[in-house]
Amino acid sequence: MSNQRKPILPLLLEKKPVELVKPAKQTSCETLSLSTLDNDLFNEVMYATIYVFKANQKNLNDPVSLLRKALSELLVHYYPLSGKLMRSESNGKLQLVYLGEGVPFEVATSTLDLSSLNYIENLDDQVALRLVPDIEIDYESNVCYHPLALQVTKFACGGFTIGTALTHAVCDGYGVAQIIHALTELAAGKTEPSVKPVWQRERLVGKIDNKPGKVPGSHIDGLLATSPYLPTTDVVTEIINIPAGDIKRLKDSLMRECEYLKESFTTYEVLSSYVWKLRSRALKLNPDGITVLGVAVGIRHVLDPPLPKGYYGNAYIDVYVELTVREVEESSIFNIASRVKKAKKTAYEKGYIEEELTNTERLMRDDVMFEGISDGLFFLTDWRNIGWFGSMDFGWNEPVNLRPLTQRESTVHVGMVLKPSKLDPSMEGGVKVIMKLPRDAMVEFKREMAAMNKLYFGDTN
């Protein structure tokens, strides 16, 4: 396993004024309600994604012109994205209101070659954010904002990046992939997206009752682990590459622990257990405190009937594994992975899904959320199988890299598992893990990882 340092390189951009791209044809002017999952307070955040395309010397087309036209055509099908997010005066819930403004579209140029930035693989987060539209939103007072914005940045080498800012309140990762694939299909000359968008947000609206909301984590408030490194604003990001061979060896070591079991472990179950253990050590969490691993589980296929293929709203449920820090330290990777597997299965239970939807409605009604110490909370999200890579060739082949970003301070509690970039053939079949930690804790994390690698893989690097 290896991690990569992100140099802070100069990235001076020349930006043109923002323009608003409207639908190519007249569209519906209705006001649309969102689902219970869309309205979850933790989903009201703008996520940025950067797609990196190498130059194609045989293609003389201008990607900006193609994408501007494609965006206009996209908004005919995804017309809600040309509206603005506002809160209902009656119940305070988010809704999309069509005001006829369109989607912000920015164009920037750089005198650098993408290769000098290693195709943004090692770029510092704050520098990389220059490649996406401004996503700073005052969520307390600014309750009227665009759900989508795009920026195309052209580099001297002929390559370019597409930077998107999309609110999590309108779509999850699967939905983002669906929207961007549709955009590039239209840019490639198709007359309509191969997957037709479906709204149907009423499918995931919880029932309302008079019971008080159960605030997640409230039953262990005061018992959660604390770290000497938190809170802090000095947070750093590391991209950790894990080759396919290391993943196999880690899985094999688990299977040797349970020779009598026929059940295997997924890559996520193994890695989440591994990273959770290392993170707890790196943060020096107090041994008697409780640490929680949060797992997002997709439920599109488990609903009855399943959600249609074109549904692009939030369709996942969070499940949790709670252990004391001492239990995490003393448990084997096999034991932790077994708990993760068991927790994931609860998300497929009809009763669990219904209760989660109803409880989210209660929490919104009561306007309450967890406000305790969150040092020991860790969410590791798996972005590998939502369709981000592939089906995006509109004249410059598939993107060679993809980089998700967010500005919220709470991201110190979030890690991401992604497919590796296509820049390193030796990483075929492997994964990359993006971690955010306080600077001093990151030093500890890398030290612990080196020791764990030596234990499992004989890695002496």
C-alpha angles and dihedrals in degrees: 000000000000138000128208130221118228112222117209100237127183110261110178112180131192107216129196120217115282114261128197115232114207130198114282090233135030110279139189117294097203128133111241128207122218131225127261090255091050089053094052104126091230090060095059094096133105114240121199126209128187120204114197122209125187121223118273108205091194093057114080095175121115110244091205093059092045094049095044090054092043091051090054090051092044090058091060088065098030095038094153088070090064090061129075132253113244136162121250113245090217101054107002093241123141120260136172113241120191109226098164095243101118132210124315110248123188132188123201136173133205131195090216128094116239089232090065087060091045086243088299092294092126100028118130112253095241091051093045090054088070087072093063131059117272105280100180109129130173097224092188098059108007101076096156115070143136114268092210137034131169136203126188114198119193120204130206091250092063093255123117145188132228110213118193132189112196127169115240087219090074102038143005125223092281089053092049090054091049092051095047092046089053090050093053092044090057091045088054090058105266115144094220139006117276089227113052113220118246123198106188093142089158088075090075103042116123125227117255122233137160098255119115117255120258107229109218109246095015092114089062099035108139091021097073118114121258132212128212087220096060140119099033141136092213096095125155133193128224129190108212118197116208114189121221091247093058091050090051093049091049091050091046091053089054093049090053087058091056106035090151092059124081093195116105130206128240122234089251094052091052097043096044090054092047096047094042091056093048093046092052090053094045093052090047090228113192109263097232094048123097121248122195130208112204119204125193111214122192114231102183093111099039098059117099105260097020118242112267117261093250095055107122103176127103110295108168137098127212120231126183142216113203123195136149114256088247090055091051090050095047097040120090121239086251093057093047093046089052089056091049091051091050092048092051091056092060090065089065093059114105093218093052093051093048092048091049091052093047093046092050088055089051092051091051091048092049092040093225134136139165111288102168129111108301103185092117097048117106129176116190110190124196114220099167101098104040094093101256095139120055135034093054101105109125096156104312099069120246119323112271093212142016127199126189117202139178134178102210116119089224089072088088083080094050131080127182132214113205140165110267121257117266091241096091115051090194088068093062107135092011131105139228123222120206112208132183120198140151108280096251092044090052089059088053091046093055091046091051091046092054090052092047092047090055090051096049104026106021087241109165096177 
